[in-house]
Amino acid sequence: MTRILIIEDDPSFGQRLARNLALDGFETEHAEGGTQGLNALTEKKFDAILCDIKMPGIGGLELLTRIRTGQQSGIDPQIPMIMLTSMTSVEVAVDAMRRGASDYLTKEAGRAEIAVRLRRAIERRDLTEENTRLRESLARHDEFSEMVGNSKELESIKAEIEQVAPTDATVMLLGETGVGKELVARAIHRSSGRKGPFIDINGAMLPDDTSFQSELFGHERGAFTDAHQMKKGKMELADGGTLFIDEVGEVSLAVQAKLLRVLETMTFTRLGGTKPIHVDVRVVVATNRDLLDRAQSGGFRSDLYYRLNVFPVNILPLRKRREDIPILTLHFIRRFAEKYGRPVPMLEQGAMQKLMNYEWPGNIRELRNICERLVIRVKGSDTLTSEDVAACGLHTQSTAGQVVNIPEEGIDLDEVEKMLVVEALNRADWNQTEASRLLNISVDRMNNRVKKWNLKHENWRVNKKG
């Protein structure tokens, strides 16, 4: 039941209000003055307040101000407050609304009008709270919009992002190529509340130290042969925001020394310049190399390594969080179907199983490319099969490089094949189509092997095409 606190120093009027509101389905409590009202609000929860403006001691406007400004701990500063007065002064009404009153009524207002105004104020408060929740939900969705998946490993990364994002700590993202390190960096930026931009630079993409320093710190006109005009660097452009340095392990030792000084002071000069430039930049770096090992061998400055490794986040490869593969696949297929104006195809179980069984050396980037290829190649089809997946260049994991122990007396390949077929049939409950999929062979070939070895089962079922 909706609970209303009536704050009114006139006992008879307060009791009459309480009786009328009870008839309209409200539960009420009466406080005779501002002090009693504050005590009641700190001890109990109410949905709205009806408050007299003119009272001895703590008056209605003072009470309204205390609540709205959060001076009274334990009281919701957004609780709906409707102010009551016997006066009809426009100035008093304006002052009450300016201080945050939800509404304004004279004491002559009828029972029905008071009930309507109360319900309307409560509905407005509820709507505001719901909109706030939705905005927060959408904001969180936007922060992780590209981080698709439901594995516990991905949820752990999101939790780490939420921990570190509001701080200014330098973050080091660790993981193989293609695991989505830039997506994590962007999520950190979006969650940080920083107003400046997200600027990225790749440590392996520029041909020499001068080019990298020019890209990172900028240059003045005439700083080198092709410097025809002044150019701001990525560090300067990222002021107030986030600078993401990808493949930081590829940066030369000479540039590493300068980068260390900049991280310590957040001050630098453009190439060819003399004027110090101070910036407020959050730095996130990423690497697919073991920087500690490189630091110990002299290939990376150890002091820079420890300066960068304030908050490491390890992003596991896709093969170690396979439960993310189905949702990622559907996400990419929907995206590319929309991009190319095609219907979203379904995936047969065999097609999805082939994707699940693959080792994904290129990680999420490789999966994304395969999904785009599937959508482009499979025209007019509403279902993707394992054959479609194989046609896009995805096969079962290669055994190249694996060591197979062959006994001195040799092996009977025919017998080994028979054992594999029986094992597949047992796993598939003797469904030949499913067993064929497990071995990545045709149903006809499976049928021939069953006949050749006269394989039987009490729950035998023959599945024929068509």
C-alpha positions as a Markdown table, in Angstrom:
| # | Residue | x | y | z |
|---|---|---|---|---|
| 1 | Met | 0.0 | 0.0 | 0.0 |
| 2 | Thr | 1.2 | 3.5 | -0.8 |
| 3 | Arg | 2.4 | 5.3 | 2.4 |
| 4 | Ile | 2.0 | 9.0 | 2.8 |
| 5 | Leu | 3.5 | 11.2 | 5.5 |
| 6 | Ile | 1.4 | 14.2 | 6.5 |
| 7 | Ile | 3.4 | 17.0 | 8.1 |
| 8 | Glu | 0.9 | 19.4 | 9.5 |
| 9 | Asp | 1.0 | 21.4 | 12.8 |
| 10 | Asp | -2.9 | 21.7 | 12.9 |
| 11 | Pro | -3.9 | 18.3 | 14.5 |
| 12 | Ser | -7.6 | 18.5 | 13.3 |
| 13 | Phe | -6.7 | 19.3 | 9.7 |
| 14 | Gly | -3.9 | 16.6 | 9.7 |
| 15 | Gln | -6.3 | 14.0 | 11.0 |
| 16 | Arg | -9.0 | 14.9 | 8.5 |
| 17 | Leu | -6.4 | 14.6 | 5.7 |
| 18 | Ala | -5.4 | 11.2 | 7.0 |
| 19 | Arg | -9.1 | 10.0 | 7.1 |
| 20 | Asn | -9.7 | 11.2 | 3.5 |
| 21 | Leu | -6.6 | 9.6 | 2.1 |
| 22 | Ala | -7.4 | 6.3 | 3.9 |
| 23 | Leu | -10.7 | 6.3 | 2.0 |
| 24 | Asp | -8.7 | 6.6 | -1.3 |
| 25 | Gly | -6.5 | 3.6 | -0.4 |
| 26 | Phe | -3.5 | 5.4 | 1.1 |
| 27 | Glu | -1.8 | 4.4 | 4.3 |
| 28 | Thr | -0.9 | 7.5 | 6.3 |
| 29 | Glu | 1.1 | 8.8 | 9.3 |
| 30 | His | 0.7 | 12.2 | 10.8 |
| 31 | Ala | 3.6 | 14.3 | 12.1 |
| 32 | Glu | 2.8 | 17.6 | 13.9 |
| 33 | Gly | 5.6 | 19.8 | 12.7 |
| 34 | Gly | 8.9 | 19.7 | 10.8 |
| 35 | Thr | 10.9 | 18.1 | 13.6 |
| 36 | Gln | 8.5 | 15.2 | 14.0 |
| 37 | Gly | 8.4 | 14.9 | 10.2 |
| 38 | Leu | 12.2 | 14.5 | 9.9 |
| 39 | Asn | 12.2 | 11.9 | 12.7 |
| 40 | Ala | 9.5 | 9.9 | 10.9 |
| 41 | Leu | 11.3 | 10.1 | 7.6 |
| 42 | Thr | 14.6 | 8.8 | 9.1 |
| 43 | Glu | 12.8 | 5.9 | 10.8 |
| 44 | Lys | 10.4 | 4.7 | 8.2 |
| 45 | Lys | 10.0 | 4.6 | 4.4 |
| 46 | Phe | 7.3 | 6.7 | 2.7 |
| 47 | Asp | 6.2 | 7.1 | -0.9 |
| 48 | Ala | 5.3 | 10.8 | -0.7 |
| 49 | Ile | 4.9 | 13.7 | 1.7 |
| 50 | Leu | 2.1 | 16.2 | 2.1 |
| 51 | Cys | 3.6 | 19.1 | 3.9 |
| 52 | Asp | 2.2 | 22.4 | 5.3 |
| 53 | Ile | 4.4 | 25.4 | 4.3 |
| 54 | Lys | 3.7 | 27.7 | 7.3 |
| 55 | Met | 4.6 | 25.9 | 10.6 |
| 56 | Pro | 6.4 | 27.0 | 13.8 |
| 57 | Gly | 10.0 | 25.8 | 14.1 |
| 58 | Ile | 11.1 | 24.1 | 11.0 |
| 59 | Gly | 8.8 | 25.4 | 8.3 |
| 60 | Gly | 7.7 | 23.6 | 5.2 |
| 61 | Leu | 10.1 | 25.4 | 2.8 |
| 62 | Glu | 13.1 | 24.9 | 5.1 |
| 63 | Leu | 12.2 | 21.2 | 5.4 |
| 64 | Leu | 11.9 | 21.0 | 1.6 |
| 65 | Thr | 15.3 | 22.5 | 1.2 |
| 66 | Arg | 17.0 | 20.2 | 3.8 |
| 67 | Ile | 15.6 | 17.1 | 2.0 |
| 68 | Arg | 16.3 | 18.2 | -1.5 |
| 69 | Thr | 19.9 | 19.2 | -0.8 |
| 70 | Gly | 20.6 | 15.9 | 1.0 |
| 71 | Gln | 21.3 | 17.6 | 4.4 |
| 72 | Gln | 19.2 | 14.9 | 6.2 |
| 73 | Ser | 21.0 | 11.6 | 5.9 |
| 74 | Gly | 18.8 | 8.6 | 5.5 |
| 75 | Ile | 16.0 | 10.5 | 3.7 |
| 76 | Asp | 15.5 | 10.0 | -0.1 |
| 77 | Pro | 16.2 | 13.5 | -1.6 |
| 78 | Gln | 13.9 | 12.7 | -4.5 |
| 79 | Ile | 10.9 | 11.7 | -2.5 |
| 80 | Pro | 7.8 | 13.4 | -3.9 |
| 81 | Met | 6.7 | 16.4 | -1.8 |
| 82 | Ile | 3.4 | 18.3 | -2.3 |
| 83 | Met | 3.3 | 21.6 | -0.3 |
| 84 | Leu | 0.0 | 22.8 | 1.3 |
| 85 | Thr | -0.9 | 26.3 | 2.4 |
| 86 | Ser | -4.0 | 28.3 | 3.2 |
| 87 | Met | -2.4 | 31.2 | 1.2 |
| 88 | Thr | -3.0 | 31.6 | -2.5 |
| 89 | Ser | 0.2 | 33.7 | -3.0 |
| 90 | Val | 1.8 | 33.0 | -6.4 |
| 91 | Glu | 5.2 | 34.0 | -4.9 |
| 92 | Val | 5.0 | 31.3 | -2.3 |
| 93 | Ala | 4.1 | 28.7 | -4.9 |
| 94 | Val | 6.9 | 29.8 | -7.1 |
| 95 | Asp | 9.4 | 29.6 | -4.2 |
| 96 | Ala | 8.2 | 26.1 | -3.3 |
| 97 | Met | 8.6 | 24.8 | -6.9 |
| 98 | Arg | 12.0 | 26.5 | -7.2 |
| 99 | Arg | 13.2 | 24.6 | -4.1 |
| 100 | Gly | 12.1 | 21.3 | -5.7 |
| 101 | Ala | 8.5 | 20.8 | -4.6 |
| 102 | Ser | 6.7 | 18.1 | -6.7 |
| 103 | Asp | 3.4 | 20.1 | -6.6 |
| 104 | Tyr | 1.5 | 22.8 | -4.8 |
| 105 | Leu | -2.0 | 22.7 | -3.3 |
| 106 | Thr | -4.2 | 25.0 | -1.2 |
| 107 | Lys | -5.8 | 23.6 | 1.9 |
| 108 | Glu | -9.2 | 24.1 | 0.3 |
| 109 | Ala | -8.4 | 21.4 | -2.4 |
| 110 | Gly | -10.9 | 18.6 | -2.4 |
| 111 | Arg | -10.2 | 15.0 | -1.4 |
| 112 | Ala | -10.2 | 13.7 | -5.0 |
| 113 | Glu | -7.8 | 16.4 | -6.2 |
| 114 | Ile | -5.3 | 15.7 | -3.4 |
| 115 | Ala | -5.4 | 11.9 | -4.2 |
| 116 | Val | -4.9 | 12.6 | -8.0 |
| 117 | Arg | -2.0 | 15.0 | -7.4 |
| 118 | Leu | -0.4 | 12.5 | -5.0 |
| 119 | Arg | -0.6 | 9.6 | -7.4 |
| 120 | Arg | 0.6 | 11.8 | -10.3 |
| 121 | Ala | 3.7 | 12.9 | -8.2 |
| 122 | Ile | 4.5 | 9.3 | -7.3 |
| 123 | Glu | 4.1 | 8.1 | -10.9 |
| 124 | Arg | 6.5 | 10.9 | -12.0 |
| 125 | Arg | 9.1 | 9.8 | -9.4 |
| 126 | Asp | 8.7 | 6.2 | -10.5 |
| 127 | Leu | 9.1 | 7.1 | -14.2 |
| 128 | Thr | 12.2 | 9.2 | -13.4 |
| 129 | Glu | 13.7 | 6.3 | -11.5 |
| 130 | Glu | 12.9 | 3.8 | -14.3 |
| 131 | Asn | 14.5 | 6.2 | -16.9 |
| 132 | Thr | 17.6 | 6.4 | -14.7 |
| 133 | Arg | 17.8 | 2.7 | -14.5 |
| 134 | Leu | 17.4 | 2.3 | -18.2 |
| 135 | Arg | 20.0 | 4.9 | -18.9 |
| 136 | Glu | 22.4 | 3.2 | -16.6 |
| 137 | Ser | 21.6 | -0.1 | -18.2 |
| 138 | Leu | 22.1 | 1.3 | -21.7 |
| 139 | Ala | 25.3 | 3.0 | -20.6 |
| 140 | Arg | 26.6 | -0.3 | -19.3 |
| 141 | His | 25.5 | -2.0 | -22.6 |
| 142 | Asp | 27.3 | 0.7 | -24.6 |
| 143 | Glu | 30.5 | 0.2 | -22.5 |
| 144 | Phe | 30.6 | -3.5 | -23.4 |
| 145 | Ser | 28.6 | -3.4 | -26.6 |
| 146 | Glu | 31.3 | -5.2 | -28.6 |
| 147 | Met | 32.4 | -7.5 | -25.8 |
| 148 | Val | 29.9 | -10.3 | -26.7 |
| 149 | Gly | 29.8 | -13.5 | -24.7 |
| 150 | Asn | 28.6 | -15.1 | -21.6 |
| 151 | Ser | 31.6 | -17.1 | -20.3 |
| 152 | Lys | 32.8 | -16.7 | -16.8 |
| 153 | Glu | 36.2 | -15.6 | -18.2 |
| 154 | Leu | 34.5 | -12.7 | -20.1 |
| 155 | Glu | 32.5 | -11.7 | -17.0 |
| 156 | Ser | 35.7 | -11.6 | -15.0 |
| 157 | Ile | 37.2 | -9.2 | -17.5 |
| 158 | Lys | 34.2 | -6.9 | -17.4 |
| 159 | Ala | 34.4 | -6.9 | -13.6 |
| 160 | Glu | 38.1 | -5.9 | -13.8 |
| 161 | Ile | 37.2 | -3.1 | -16.3 |
| 162 | Glu | 34.6 | -1.8 | -13.8 |
| 163 | Gln | 37.2 | -1.8 | -11.1 |
| 164 | Val | 39.9 | 0.1 | -12.9 |
| 165 | Ala | 38.0 | 2.3 | -15.3 |
| 166 | Pro | 37.1 | 5.1 | -12.8 |
| 167 | Thr | 40.8 | 5.4 | -11.8 |
| 168 | Asp | 43.7 | 7.0 | -13.7 |
| 169 | Ala | 45.8 | 3.8 | -13.4 |
| 170 | Thr | 47.8 | 2.6 | -16.4 |
| 171 | Val | 46.4 | -0.7 | -17.8 |
| 172 | Met | 48.3 | -3.4 | -19.6 |
| 173 | Leu | 46.2 | -5.7 | -21.7 |
| 174 | Leu | 47.8 | -9.1 | -22.3 |
| 175 | Gly | 46.7 | -11.7 | -24.9 |
| 176 | Glu | 47.2 | -13.3 | -28.3 |
| 177 | Thr | 46.6 | -11.4 | -31.5 |
| 178 | Gly | 42.9 | -11.1 | -32.3 |
| 179 | Val | 41.5 | -11.6 | -28.8 |
| 180 | Gly | 39.9 | -8.2 | -28.7 |
| 181 | Lys | 42.4 | -6.1 | -26.7 |
| 182 | Glu | 41.3 | -2.8 | -28.5 |
| 183 | Leu | 37.7 | -3.6 | -27.6 |
| 184 | Val | 38.7 | -3.9 | -23.9 |
| 185 | Ala | 40.6 | -0.7 | -24.1 |
| 186 | Arg | 37.6 | 1.1 | -25.6 |
| 187 | Ala | 35.4 | -0.3 | -22.9 |
| 188 | Ile | 37.7 | 1.0 | -20.2 |
| 189 | His | 37.6 | 4.5 | -21.8 |
| 190 | Arg | 33.8 | 4.5 | -22.1 |
| 191 | Ser | 33.5 | 3.4 | -18.4 |
| 192 | Ser | 36.0 | 5.9 | -17.2 |
| 193 | Gly | 33.8 | 9.0 | -17.4 |
| 194 | Arg | 36.6 | 10.8 | -19.2 |
| 195 | Lys | 35.3 | 13.5 | -21.5 |
| 196 | Gly | 38.2 | 13.5 | -24.0 |
| 197 | Pro | 38.6 | 11.2 | -27.0 |
| 198 | Phe | 39.9 | 7.7 | -27.3 |
| 199 | Ile | 43.1 | 7.9 | -29.4 |
| 200 | Asp | 45.0 | 4.8 | -30.6 |
| 201 | Ile | 48.5 | 4.2 | -32.0 |
| 202 | Asn | 50.2 | 1.0 | -33.0 |
| 203 | Gly | 53.8 | 0.4 | -32.0 |
| 204 | Ala | 54.5 | -1.8 | -35.0 |
| 205 | Met | 52.9 | 0.2 | -37.8 |
| 206 | Leu | 55.4 | 3.0 | -38.2 |
| 207 | Pro | 58.7 | 2.5 | -40.0 |
| 208 | Asp | 61.2 | 4.3 | -37.8 |
| 209 | Asp | 61.7 | 6.2 | -34.5 |
| 210 | Thr | 61.2 | 9.6 | -36.0 |
| 211 | Ser | 57.9 | 8.6 | -37.6 |
| 212 | Phe | 56.7 | 7.1 | -34.3 |
| 213 | Gln | 57.7 | 10.1 | -32.2 |
| 214 | Ser | 56.1 | 12.4 | -34.7 |
| 215 | Glu | 52.9 | 10.4 | -34.5 |
| 216 | Leu | 53.0 | 10.2 | -30.7 |
| 217 | Phe | 54.3 | 13.6 | -29.7 |
| 218 | Gly | 53.7 | 15.7 | -32.9 |
| 219 | His | 56.2 | 18.0 | -34.6 |
| 220 | Glu | 56.8 | 21.6 | -35.4 |
| 221 | Arg | 57.2 | 22.9 | -38.9 |
| 222 | Gly | 60.7 | 22.1 | -40.2 |
| 223 | Ala | 61.4 | 19.5 | -37.6 |
| 224 | Phe | 62.5 | 17.0 | -40.4 |
| 225 | Thr | 62.4 | 17.0 | -44.2 |
| 226 | Asp | 58.7 | 16.3 | -44.7 |
| 227 | Ala | 57.5 | 18.4 | -41.8 |
| 228 | His | 55.9 | 21.2 | -43.8 |
| 229 | Gln | 53.6 | 22.3 | -41.1 |
| 230 | Met | 53.0 | 21.9 | -37.3 |
| 231 | Lys | 51.2 | 18.7 | -36.4 |
| 232 | Lys | 49.7 | 17.6 | -33.0 |
| 233 | Gly | 50.6 | 14.2 | -31.9 |
| 234 | Lys | 48.3 | 11.4 | -30.5 |
| 235 | Met | 49.4 | 12.2 | -26.9 |
| 236 | Glu | 48.2 | 15.8 | -27.3 |
| 237 | Leu | 45.0 | 14.8 | -29.2 |
| 238 | Ala | 44.1 | 12.4 | -26.3 |
| 239 | Asp | 44.2 | 15.2 | -23.7 |
| 240 | Gly | 41.4 | 14.6 | -21.2 |
| 241 | Gly | 40.8 | 11.2 | -22.7 |
| 242 | Thr | 42.6 | 7.8 | -23.2 |
| 243 | Leu | 45.6 | 6.9 | -25.3 |
| 244 | Phe | 45.8 | 3.3 | -26.4 |
| 245 | Ile | 49.2 | 2.1 | -27.4 |
| 246 | Asp | 48.8 | -1.3 | -29.2 |
| 247 | Glu | 51.8 | -3.6 | -29.6 |
| 248 | Val | 53.8 | -1.6 | -27.2 |
| 249 | Gly | 56.4 | -4.3 | -27.1 |
| 250 | Glu | 57.5 | -3.3 | -30.7 |
| 251 | Val | 58.5 | 0.2 | -29.7 |
| 252 | Ser | 62.3 | 0.8 | -29.9 |
| 253 | Leu | 64.4 | 1.2 | -26.8 |
| 254 | Ala | 65.1 | 4.9 | -27.7 |
| 255 | Val | 61.4 | 5.7 | -27.9 |
| 256 | Gln | 60.7 | 3.7 | -24.7 |
| 257 | Ala | 63.0 | 6.0 | -22.7 |
| 258 | Lys | 61.1 | 9.1 | -23.9 |
| 259 | Leu | 57.7 | 7.3 | -23.3 |
| 260 | Leu | 58.8 | 6.6 | -19.7 |
| 261 | Arg | 59.5 | 10.2 | -19.0 |
| 262 | Val | 56.2 | 11.3 | -20.5 |
| 263 | Leu | 54.3 | 8.8 | -18.4 |
| 264 | Glu | 56.0 | 10.1 | -15.2 |
| 265 | Thr | 55.4 | 13.8 | -15.9 |
| 266 | Met | 52.6 | 13.9 | -18.5 |
| 267 | Thr | 54.7 | 16.6 | -20.1 |
| 268 | Phe | 56.5 | 16.4 | -23.5 |
| 269 | Thr | 57.6 | 18.6 | -26.4 |
| 270 | Arg | 56.8 | 18.2 | -30.1 |
| 271 | Leu | 59.7 | 17.1 | -32.4 |
| 272 | Gly | 61.6 | 20.3 | -33.2 |
| 273 | Gly | 59.9 | 22.2 | -30.5 |
| 274 | Thr | 61.0 | 23.7 | -27.2 |
| 275 | Lys | 57.7 | 24.5 | -25.4 |
| 276 | Pro | 56.6 | 21.9 | -22.8 |
| 277 | Ile | 53.1 | 20.6 | -23.3 |
| 278 | His | 51.3 | 19.2 | -20.3 |
| 279 | Val | 48.3 | 16.8 | -20.8 |
| 280 | Asp | 45.9 | 14.8 | -18.7 |
| 281 | Val | 45.9 | 11.4 | -20.5 |
| 282 | Arg | 44.9 | 7.9 | -19.3 |
| 283 | Val | 47.2 | 5.3 | -20.9 |
| 284 | Val | 46.2 | 1.8 | -21.8 |
| 285 | Val | 48.8 | -0.5 | -23.6 |
| 286 | Ala | 48.5 | -3.9 | -25.2 |
| 287 | Thr | 50.9 | -6.6 | -26.1 |
| 288 | Asn | 50.9 | -10.2 | -27.3 |
| 289 | Arg | 54.5 | -10.7 | -26.1 |
| 290 | Asp | 56.0 | -11.6 | -22.8 |
| 291 | Leu | 57.3 | -8.1 | -21.8 |
| 292 | Leu | 58.8 | -9.3 | -18.5 |
| 293 | Asp | 60.9 | -11.9 | -20.4 |
| 294 | Arg | 62.0 | -9.3 | -22.9 |
| 295 | Ala | 62.8 | -6.9 | -20.1 |
| 296 | Gln | 65.0 | -9.5 | -18.4 |
| 297 | Ser | 66.8 | -10.2 | -21.7 |
| 298 | Gly | 67.3 | -6.5 | -22.4 |
| 299 | Gly | 64.8 | -6.1 | -25.3 |
| 300 | Phe | 62.4 | -3.9 | -23.3 |
| 301 | Arg | 63.2 | -1.4 | -20.5 |
| 302 | Ser | 62.4 | -2.9 | -17.1 |
| 303 | Asp | 61.6 | 0.5 | -15.6 |
| 304 | Leu | 59.0 | 1.1 | -18.4 |
| 305 | Tyr | 57.6 | -2.4 | -17.9 |
| 306 | Tyr | 56.9 | -1.8 | -14.3 |
| 307 | Arg | 55.5 | 1.7 | -15.0 |
| 308 | Leu | 53.1 | 0.2 | -17.5 |
| 309 | Asn | 52.2 | -2.9 | -15.6 |
| 310 | Val | 50.1 | -1.1 | -12.9 |
| 311 | Phe | 46.9 | -3.0 | -13.6 |
| 312 | Pro | 47.3 | -6.1 | -15.9 |
| 313 | Val | 44.3 | -7.6 | -17.6 |
| 314 | Asn | 44.8 | -11.0 | -19.2 |
| 315 | Ile | 42.5 | -11.8 | -22.1 |
| 316 | Leu | 42.2 | -15.5 | -22.7 |
| 317 | Pro | 42.2 | -16.9 | -26.3 |
| 318 | Leu | 38.9 | -18.0 | -27.8 |
| 319 | Arg | 39.8 | -21.7 | -27.6 |
| 320 | Lys | 39.9 | -21.3 | -23.8 |
| 321 | Arg | 36.4 | -19.8 | -23.6 |
| 322 | Arg | 34.6 | -21.8 | -26.2 |
| 323 | Glu | 31.1 | -21.1 | -24.7 |
| 324 | Asp | 31.4 | -17.6 | -26.2 |
| 325 | Ile | 31.7 | -19.0 | -29.7 |
| 326 | Pro | 27.9 | -19.5 | -30.4 |
| 327 | Ile | 26.8 | -16.1 | -29.2 |
| 328 | Leu | 29.8 | -14.4 | -31.0 |
| 329 | Thr | 28.9 | -16.3 | -34.2 |
| 330 | Leu | 25.3 | -15.2 | -34.1 |
| 331 | His | 26.4 | -11.7 | -33.3 |
| 332 | Phe | 28.7 | -11.5 | -36.3 |
| 333 | Ile | 26.3 | -13.2 | -38.7 |
| 334 | Arg | 23.5 | -10.8 | -37.8 |
| 335 | Arg | 25.8 | -7.8 | -38.2 |
| 336 | Phe | 27.0 | -8.9 | -41.7 |
| 337 | Ala | 23.6 | -10.0 | -42.9 |
| 338 | Glu | 22.4 | -6.5 | -42.0 |
| 339 | Lys | 25.5 | -4.9 | -43.6 |
| 340 | Tyr | 25.0 | -6.8 | -46.9 |
| 341 | Gly | 21.2 | -6.6 | -46.9 |
| 342 | Arg | 20.6 | -10.4 | -46.6 |
| 343 | Pro | 18.3 | -12.5 | -44.4 |
| 344 | Val | 19.9 | -13.8 | -41.2 |
| 345 | Pro | 20.6 | -17.5 | -41.9 |
| 346 | Met | 20.2 | -20.3 | -39.3 |
| 347 | Leu | 23.1 | -22.6 | -38.4 |
| 348 | Glu | 22.8 | -26.4 | -38.4 |
| 349 | Gln | 24.1 | -28.1 | -35.3 |
| 350 | Gly | 26.9 | -29.6 | -37.4 |
| 351 | Ala | 28.0 | -26.2 | -38.6 |
| 352 | Met | 28.1 | -24.8 | -35.1 |
| 353 | Gln | 29.8 | -27.9 | -33.8 |
| 354 | Lys | 32.5 | -27.5 | -36.4 |
| 355 | Leu | 33.0 | -23.9 | -35.2 |
| 356 | Met | 33.1 | -25.1 | -31.6 |
| 357 | Asn | 35.7 | -27.8 | -32.4 |
| 358 | Tyr | 38.1 | -25.4 | -34.2 |
| 359 | Glu | 41.2 | -24.1 | -32.3 |
| 360 | Trp | 40.9 | -20.5 | -33.6 |
| 361 | Pro | 44.6 | -19.5 | -33.8 |
| 362 | Gly | 43.4 | -16.1 | -35.0 |
| 363 | Asn | 40.9 | -15.8 | -32.1 |
| 364 | Ile | 37.8 | -13.5 | -32.4 |
| 365 | Arg | 39.2 | -11.7 | -35.4 |
| 366 | Glu | 39.4 | -15.0 | -37.3 |
| 367 | Leu | 35.8 | -15.9 | -36.3 |
| 368 | Arg | 34.6 | -12.5 | -37.4 |
| 369 | Asn | 36.2 | -13.0 | -40.8 |
| 370 | Ile | 34.8 | -16.5 | -41.2 |
| 371 | Cys | 31.3 | -15.2 | -40.4 |
| 372 | Glu | 31.6 | -12.4 | -42.9 |
| 373 | Arg | 32.7 | -14.9 | -45.5 |
| 374 | Leu | 29.8 | -17.2 | -44.7 |
| 375 | Val | 27.3 | -14.4 | -45.2 |
| 376 | Ile | 28.8 | -13.3 | -48.4 |
| 377 | Arg | 29.3 | -16.8 | -50.0 |
| 378 | Val | 26.0 | -18.4 | -48.9 |
| 379 | Lys | 23.5 | -16.5 | -51.1 |
| 380 | Gly | 19.8 | -17.1 | -50.7 |
| 381 | Ser | 20.2 | -19.9 | -48.2 |
| 382 | Asp | 18.3 | -19.8 | -44.9 |
| 383 | Thr | 20.5 | -22.5 | -43.3 |
| 384 | Leu | 24.3 | -22.8 | -42.9 |
| 385 | Thr | 25.7 | -26.3 | -42.9 |
| 386 | Ser | 29.0 | -27.9 | -41.9 |
| 387 | Glu | 29.8 | -28.0 | -45.6 |
| 388 | Asp | 29.3 | -24.3 | -45.9 |
| 389 | Val | 31.7 | -23.8 | -43.0 |
| 390 | Ala | 34.3 | -26.1 | -44.5 |
| 391 | Ala | 33.9 | -24.2 | -47.9 |
| 392 | Cys | 34.9 | -21.0 | -46.1 |
| 393 | Gly | 38.2 | -22.4 | -45.2 |
| 394 | Leu | 37.4 | -23.8 | -41.8 |
| 395 | His | 38.3 | -27.5 | -41.3 |
| 396 | Thr | 38.7 | -29.7 | -38.3 |
| 397 | Gln | 42.0 | -29.1 | -36.4 |
| 398 | Ser | 45.0 | -30.2 | -38.3 |
| 399 | Thr | 47.1 | -33.0 | -36.9 |
| 400 | Ala | 50.2 | -31.5 | -38.5 |
| 401 | Gly | 53.1 | -31.4 | -36.0 |
| 402 | Gln | 51.4 | -33.9 | -33.6 |
| 403 | Val | 53.3 | -36.9 | -32.6 |
| 404 | Val | 51.6 | -40.3 | -33.1 |
| 405 | Asn | 53.1 | -43.3 | -31.4 |
| 406 | Ile | 53.3 | -46.2 | -33.8 |
| 407 | Pro | 54.3 | -49.6 | -32.2 |
| 408 | Glu | 57.3 | -51.5 | -33.6 |
| 409 | Glu | 55.0 | -54.3 | -34.9 |
| 410 | Gly | 53.0 | -51.7 | -36.8 |
| 411 | Ile | 49.2 | -51.1 | -36.8 |
| 412 | Asp | 46.2 | -52.2 | -38.8 |
| 413 | Leu | 44.7 | -49.0 | -40.3 |
| 414 | Asp | 41.6 | -50.8 | -41.2 |
| 415 | Glu | 41.1 | -51.9 | -37.6 |
| 416 | Val | 41.8 | -48.3 | -36.3 |
| 417 | Glu | 39.2 | -46.9 | -38.7 |
| 418 | Lys | 36.7 | -49.5 | -37.5 |
| 419 | Met | 37.3 | -48.5 | -33.9 |
| 420 | Leu | 36.8 | -44.9 | -34.8 |
| 421 | Val | 33.5 | -45.6 | -36.6 |
| 422 | Val | 32.2 | -47.7 | -33.7 |
| 423 | Glu | 33.1 | -45.0 | -31.2 |
| 424 | Ala | 31.4 | -42.3 | -33.3 |
| 425 | Leu | 28.3 | -44.5 | -33.7 |
| 426 | Asn | 28.2 | -45.1 | -29.9 |
| 427 | Arg | 28.5 | -41.3 | -29.2 |
| 428 | Ala | 25.7 | -40.6 | -31.7 |
| 429 | Asp | 23.4 | -43.3 | -30.3 |
| 430 | Trp | 23.9 | -45.2 | -33.6 |
| 431 | Asn | 22.6 | -42.3 | -35.7 |
| 432 | Gln | 24.6 | -42.6 | -38.9 |
| 433 | Thr | 24.1 | -39.0 | -39.9 |
| 434 | Glu | 25.4 | -37.7 | -36.6 |
| 435 | Ala | 28.2 | -40.2 | -36.5 |
| 436 | Ser | 29.2 | -39.0 | -40.0 |
| 437 | Arg | 29.4 | -35.5 | -38.8 |
| 438 | Leu | 31.6 | -36.4 | -35.9 |
| 439 | Leu | 34.1 | -38.0 | -38.3 |
| 440 | Asn | 33.7 | -35.4 | -41.0 |
| 441 | Ile | 32.8 | -38.0 | -43.6 |
| 442 | Ser | 29.8 | -38.5 | -45.9 |
| 443 | Val | 26.7 | -40.5 | -44.8 |
| 444 | Asp | 27.3 | -42.8 | -47.8 |
| 445 | Arg | 30.9 | -43.5 | -46.6 |
| 446 | Met | 29.6 | -44.2 | -43.1 |
| 447 | Asn | 26.9 | -46.6 | -44.5 |
| 448 | Asn | 29.6 | -48.4 | -46.6 |
| 449 | Arg | 31.8 | -48.9 | -43.5 |
| 450 | Val | 28.8 | -50.2 | -41.4 |
| 451 | Lys | 28.0 | -52.8 | -44.2 |
| 452 | Lys | 31.6 | -53.7 | -44.7 |
| 453 | Trp | 32.1 | -54.7 | -41.0 |
| 454 | Asn | 28.6 | -55.8 | -40.5 |
| 455 | Leu | 28.2 | -53.5 | -37.5 |
| 456 | Lys | 24.9 | -53.9 | -35.6 |
| 457 | His | 23.2 | -52.4 | -32.6 |
| 458 | Glu | 19.9 | -53.1 | -30.8 |
| 459 | Asn | 18.7 | -49.5 | -31.3 |
| 460 | Trp | 19.8 | -49.4 | -34.9 |
| 461 | Arg | 18.4 | -46.6 | -37.1 |
| 462 | Val | 19.2 | -46.0 | -40.7 |
| 463 | Asn | 19.0 | -42.3 | -41.8 |
| 464 | Lys | 18.7 | -41.7 | -45.5 |
| 465 | Lys | 18.9 | -38.4 | -47.3 |
| 466 | Gly | 15.6 | -37.0 | -48.4 |
